[in-house]
Amino acid sequence: MENDKLIRYYELLEKLIATMSDSEHFTPERLNEPLAGICKLFRVCKGVTEFYKSTSHEKSGRGEVFVCYDSGENGSEVMGRRIVTKSMAVAKCRVYMPAGAEPLNDEEREKVDLIMKTVLSFVGNIKLQKIVERLTFYDDSGYRNMRSFVRYLEQLNDKKILGTHTAAYFNLRHFSQINQEIGRNAGDMVMRNYFTMLEEVIGDDGIVCRVGGDNFVAIFDDGLLIDVLEILKGVPVSYDAGNSKRVTVSASTGVFRIPDGFVYDDPGDIMDKIVASTKTAKNSDSENIVFFDSKTEAGKEQLANIRKLFPQALENGEFKVYYQPKTDIQSEEIIGAEALCRWEHDGGVIMPSDFIPVLEQSSDICKLDFFMLERVCQDIRRRIDEGKPVVRISVNLSRKHMLDADLPEHIIEIVDRNRIPHNLIEIELTESTTDVEFKEVKRVVSELQQDGICTSVDDFGMGQSSLNLIREIPWSVLKLDRSLLPADEENPHSTRSVMFKYLVAMAKELGLECIAEGVETENQVQMLRNNSCSLAQGYYFDKPLPNEEFEKKLDE
């Protein structure tokens, strides 16, 4: 090669390598200038680089093509190079020369080959870095993942601007139901479109990431909070190309507005706050969005304390059985009772509302339920041995028990070990919320009925009650929730009065015992009489009583 041409070649090669090495300012377009110069230097009319994620993608032509130079002249391929990486990705480079051009001599071919090797090596590394980036910071569905969120947090903290941002953790409400109604594929489209709405609002001033399933986390500039919350409160989302099919999507959300001067040590400093707030939002009947505050933190500490104390408290017998009588309103006799739990600790009493929801987050609630059943059986056995009158006692079981395939056997084992006649035990189960739970409840109730154990559906009418619950499951008792009881002086033709009247009539027609819960006034008792509902439970007759007081009433 001529000296001037050789000098120009090395100048262009040096510029090419410098461009490849400048990762901070690199763009694919910056490679065009040195590569175009090299192509002109060697009479090349077109240079093409291709990248494929796999050999199968190469065969089907599914890859990326980068044309570094094209003079527009027709030409034929004169040189080519192909490499396969360890991950089986494929990179290819092709060089074309126009007809009639002077062929490359050996030295020129060597120089062109060096350029192709350099470009292929660089393109392969860049593409593999992007693949690694995607595998690391994106999930299988293409959403940014938790690693992306943590990286963004670290970047904000390094820039010392974390205090101008808001973090949020949110769970899409009733999304499994949406999937059931419109199908999984359409549900995926709804989730993607909802996610895109948030991304468009947040833009470059934050990030939205998927934690897993229908759970997401986001951090964004505090000035965007109102716009973001409008979407999280609920918006219609389309799932077809014409935007004619839509569903409303909302989220249970925990929000933490990061204060100035916030000390950040690790992601848990923020995640703990927004996750705890989201759990509060999910358990709330009225608030779908909960902001983190000191009360949330105190609730978290209380939750941890209850979990810590529970095992020893159970072993020490701190959980006591209280009995709330069930009364025949005609004879005013006690015909049964519901066993309720009280936690006596450090000279005080911890009410169920303070510890039951905590225990229901794990299998601890199942241990407590079986403990209660054991204590009830022991109390009944003792009275039978003493020749004293006994009544049927109902024991509540959490939905958590539906995961136990041998639940009926475990109940029967406790009852039989204490030698209790089966007709003296009643198992109360609340309404099921999913198809799986419904099937399990049906199985458990049927098996218990076969063994003579009475079963009741508790709090009927409190949630989204379905008549299938009493049509398909062979209950013994229907317990009507207090929310169905008409208030004092309520119009007898009101919706609630009419519903109560016909629910009682339906239960009796189906051969079910029907008992009203939460009876507190004389007017309500009279209303029960008017509607032929003879069984009641509530403060009008008795509050939950310690065992000694309850047995005294039975003896009287």
N, C-alpha and C positions, 0 to 999 in steps of 0.2 A: 504494500500500500504506500501511496505517496505520503511524504512527511506531513504536509498540511492536513491531509485527510485523516491521518493517524492521530494528530494532535486534536482535531475536532472530535474524533471518536471518543477519546479519553475525557475530553471536556464534557461531552454529553453523558458518558457513563458516570462520571463523577456527580453530575447534576441529578441523574436518575437515582443514584444511591443516596444522595443527600435528601432528596424528596421522600424516598422510602423510609429514611431514618427519622424524619421529622414527624413523630407521632402526634404531637400537639396540634400541628396545623395541617395534617395530611388530609387530602381529599383525592378521590380517584382522578378527578379532572387535572390535578397538578402533575400527574404522570404523562399527560398527553404531550406536553411541549418537548421534553427530552426524547420520548419515544418517537414522536413525529420527526424530529431532527435526525435520529438514527435511521429511520426508514428512508428518508430522502437521501441520506448519505450513501445508503447501499442500494439505491434504485428500487426500493420496495414500494409497491403501490397500496398495500393493505396489510395491517397486522392485527390479528385477532387472538384474544385469550378467552378460554372457556373454563368454567368450574362446575363440577357436579358433586353432589353430596355422597354419591355411591356409584358403583359401576352400573347398577340397574337404572339409575337416573340417567347415566350417560347413554345407555342403549335406547332409552325412550325419549331422549332429548330434553329432559327436564333439568335444566341448569341455567347458569348465568353466563352471558356473553358480553365481553368488553372489547370494543373496537378502539384500539389506541390510535390508529391512523388509517385514513381511507382517502386516497387522492381522487377517487371516482372513476379511475381507469379500470377496464376489464383486465383481469389477470388470472394466472393459474398458480396453484400452490407449488412452492419450490423447496420449502423446508417446514418441518413440523417436529414437535417434541411433546411427549405425553408422560406424566408422572402419576403414580398412585401412592397416596400417603398411607401411613400405618393404620389410619382409621378407615381406609378403603375409599377415601374421597379421591376424585380424579381432577387433575388440572392439565389443560392442553394449550399449546401455542401454535399458531399457523402463520406462515409468511407467504405473501403472494407477490409476484412480479408481472408486469405487463408484457404482452407479446412483443418480441423484438428487442427487449432490453438486454444489455450485456450480462451474461450469466455471472454468478458469484464465483470468484476464484477460491482456492482452498483457504487462503488467509481470511478472506471476507466471510466465508462460511463459518470459520472458527469464531470470528468476532460476533456474527449474528447469533450463533448457537449460544455463546456466553450470555448475550442479552436475553435470549429466551429462557435459559436456565435461571437467570437472576429474577426475571419477571415471574416465572412459574413458582419459584421458591417463595417470593414475596406474596403473590396472590394466594398461594396455598396456605401460608401462615395467617394472613389477614382473614381469610374465610374461615379457617379453623378456629381462630380466636373468636369470631362472631358466633360460630356454632357453640363453642364452649361458653361464651357469654349467655347465649340463649338457654342452653341446658342448665346453667347455674342460676340465672336470674329470671327465668320464665318457667311456668308449669307446662304440662303436656298439652293444655288447651290454648296456650299462647298468652295467658295472663301473666303480668309481673307477679312474682312470688314474694314470700316473706324476706328472702335474702335481698331483694331489690329495696324493700322498705327499710331494712336495717342499714343498707349502704347509703340510702338517701338521708336517713337520720344522722349518720356519722358525718356526712358531708355538711349538713346544716349546722351540726355542732362545731365542726372544725371552723366554719365561717362565722361562728358566734351569732347566728341569727335564728336559733331554735325558738327563742322567746317570742318571735313574731308570728308563730305558726299555731295551728290547731290540729290535733290528732283525733281520729275517729275510727272506731271499730264497729262494723255493722253486719247484721245477719238478715238476709231477705226473708220477710215474713210469709209464712204459708207457701213456701216455694215448692215443697213436695206436692201440695195440692194443685198448684199451677201445672206441674209436670204431668200429674194424673189427668187433668182436664184437657190439656192441649197436646200432650205427647212430649217425649223426651227431646226430640230434635227441635221442636218449636220452643220448648222451655230453654234450651241452650241459646237459641236466638234471642229470646227475651232477656236472659242474663247478659249476653254480650251487648245488646243495645242499651240496657240500663247502665252497664259499666261504661260504655262509650259516652253516654250523656254526662256522667260524672267527669270523665277525662276531658271532655270538651269544655266544661265549666272551669275545671282546675287548670287546664292548659299546662304551661311551663312553670306555674307557680306551686307545684306540688306533685304528688304521685298517688295513684290508687293501685292496690295490690290485692291479689286473691290469696287468702290464707288456706282455703280448702273448702270443697263443697259450695255452699252458698254464703260463706263468711268472707268478709273483706276488711281491709284496713287501709286508711288513707291519712296523709298529712298534707296540709296546704296552707297557703298564706291566710292569715286571720281575716283579711278583708273579704274573702270569698265565702265565709261561714254561712251567711244568710242564703246565698244562692245554692250552696251544697245542701243545706238542710231542707230547702224546698223540694229537692229531688228525693231525699231520704224520707221525707214525710209521706210521699206517695205521688206517683205520676203515671199516666197511661203509657204503655210501652207496646210498640207494634211487633208483630212476628210474621209479617208477610211483605212481599216486595211493594205492594200497593198501599201499605199502611192502613188497610181496611180492617184488619184483625188486631185487636189490642186487649191487653189486660192491665190492670192497675197493680203496680209493684211498689211496696214500701219496705222499710227496714226498721228493725229494732237496733237502736244506735247508742253507743256510749261515746261521749265527747269530752276531750280534755283540752282546754285552752291553755297552752303552755305559757306560764308567766315569765316576765323578764327576770333574768338572774337565775333561771331554773338550772339546777345542778344535774347534769346528765352523766351517768357512769356507764350504764348499759341499757339495751332496749327494754328490759323489764321495768325500768323506771317509768316508762310511758305505757307499755303494753298492759301492765297490771292494772293501771287506772282505767283505761278504756274498756278492757275486757270485763272488769268488775261492774262498770257502769252499764255495759250492754246486757249483762245478766239481769241487772235490776230492771232494765227496760223490757226484757223478754218476760219477766215475771209480773210486770205491771199490767193492770187492766185498763189504764187510762193514758200512760205516758210511753210513747214509742221511742222518745229521745230523752236520754238522761245525761246531764252534765256531771262530770266528776266534781265532788266537793268533799269536805271533811267527813260528812255523814256517810258517804260511800266508803271512805277509808275505814271509818269506825265499824261499818257493817262487815267489811272484809276481815277486820281483826276479830270481830265477834264470831264470824264463821270459822276462822282458824281455831279459835279458842274452844268452840263447841266440838269440833272434830278431835281436838287434842284430849278433851275431858271425857268424851263418850265411852271409850273402852273401859276405863277404870270405874266410871259411874255405873255402867251396866254390871260390872263385876261386884260392885259394892251394894247393889240393890237400891240405888238412889231413885230409880224410876218406880213410881207407885201407880197402882190401878185405882182410878176413881170411877164410880158407877153412876150414870145418870138414868134414873128410872124411866121405864115406859109404862104408861098408865092407860087403863081402860076407863074412858071418860064417863061411862054409864055407872059402873060399880065403884070407880075411883080406886080400884085395886092395882097394885104393881104386878104387871104380867111379864115383865122382862126388864132388861137394862142394857145400856151400851157401855162397854169398857173404854175409858178414856185415860190417857197417860198424863201424868204430872211428874216433873223432875224436881225433886227436893235436893237442893244443893246449898251448902254453907248457910244453913238456917233459913233459907228462902225457897220460893217455888218458882221455877222457870216454866213459863207457859208454853204450850205446844206450838203456838205461832212463832216462837223464837227459836225452836230447835228442830221441829219436824221438817220445814223446807230445807234446812241444811243437811239433815240426815238423808233426805230423799235424793240428794245429788250423788249418793253412793249406795253401796249395798248395806250400809249401816242401818238403814230403815228396816230392812228385812230382819236383821238381828233383833231389833227392838220389837217388831211385830210378833216374832216367835216368843220372845221373852214375855210379852203381854199375854199371849195365848196360854203360855205355861202357867203364869200367875193366876189367870182366871180359872183354869182347870183345877189348880190347887185349892182355890177358895171354894169352888163348887164341891170338890171331893171332901173337904173338911166338913162342910155343912151336911152333906149326905151322911157321913160317918157319925155326926152328932145328932142325926135324926131331925134336922131342922128343914123347913121348907126351902125349896130352890126354884129359881125361874131361869128361863133361857137367857143367856148372855151373848150379846153380839160383839165381835172383835173386828176392828178395821184392818184391812191389809192394803198396803201400797201397791200401785201399778208395777213397781219394780219387781214384784214377785212373778209377774208374767214371763220373766226370763227363765223361771225355774220350771223345767219340764216335769219335775216330780213333785210339784207343789201339793196336790191333793194327798199324796202319800205322806208328805212331811206333816201336814195338818192332822191327818188321821193318827199318825204315830204319837203325836203329843197327846191327843185326846184319849187314845186307848191306853197309853202308858199310865195315865192318871185315872183310868177306869171310869170315864165320864160317859153316861148315856148320850148317844149322838144327838138326840133331839133337844139337848140342853145347850148346844153350841150353834151360834149363827155367825156366818162369815160375811162381812160387809165389804163390797167392792164398789169403787166409784166408776162413773161412766168411762168407757174406753174412748180413746181419741184417734186411733189408727186401725186400719183393717187387721193388721197383725195382732194388736192388742185385743180387738173384738173377737177374733177366732180363739185366742188363748183364754179369754174370759169365758167364752161359751164352753170350751173344753173343761175348764176347771169347775165351773158351776155344775155341769152335767155329771162329772165324776163325783163331786161332793154330794149331789142329790141322790145318786145311786147308793151312797153310803149313809144316807139318812141325816146328813149335815145340812141344816137350813142355810139358805143364802139370800142376801138382800142387795138390791142396787141402791147405793147410798147417794144422797144429794141429787135425786132425779129432778131435772129442771134447772139445775144451777148453771150448766154449760150449754153446749149446742146439742140438746137431747134429741135422740132419734127414737121413734117408736119401734125401730128394728131391735132396739136394746131389749124391749120386753116382748117383742114378737118372736124373736129367734132364740132367746136364752131362757131356760126354765127356772126363773127365780122363784123364791118362796115369798119374799116380802118386797114391796115397793115403798121406799122411804121418800116422801115428797119434801123437797128442799123448802126452807123457810121463804125463799123468794116467790114461791107459788101461793103462799098464804095471803089472802086478802087482808088489807089493813082494817083497823077498826073503822066502822061507819062507811066502809067502801060500798059503793053501789052494787047490789046483788047482780046487776046486769053488766057490770064491767067485764072487760076481757079476762082479767085474772080470776074473777069470781066464777065466770062460766067455765074457764079452763079447769079450775080446781074441782068444780062439781062433776065434770065429765071424766076427769082423770080418776077420781075416786070410784065413780060408777064403773068405769072400764076395768080398773084393777079388781074390783069385786066380781065382775062378770067373768074375768079370766081366772078366778080362783086364787088371787093373790091377797095376802094380808096387806093392808094399806095403813101406813102410819105417817102422821104429819110431824115434821120437825120444827123446832123454833116457836112452839106455842107459848105465848107470853101473857095473853089477856083473857078476861072472861068472855069478851065479845068473840074472840077467835074460837074459844071452846064451844060457844053456842053455834057458831058457824059450822064447826065440825059436826055437831049434833044434827043440824039442819041438813047436812049433806051425807049423813049416815057414815061418817068416818069416826070409828069408835076408839081408835088408838092414837095416842099423842105422846110427844116427848118435848120438854121445854121447861123454861124457868117458871112458868105458871104453876107447875106441879113440883119440880125439884131441879136444883142445879146439880152438876156432877158432885157426888159425895164421896168422901173417904170410905174405905171398905167398912170400918166400924159403924159409921152412921147409916150406911146403906143396909147393912145386916140388921141393925136395930129396927129400921123401918120394916124390913121383911118379917122380923119376929113379931112386930106389933100387928 
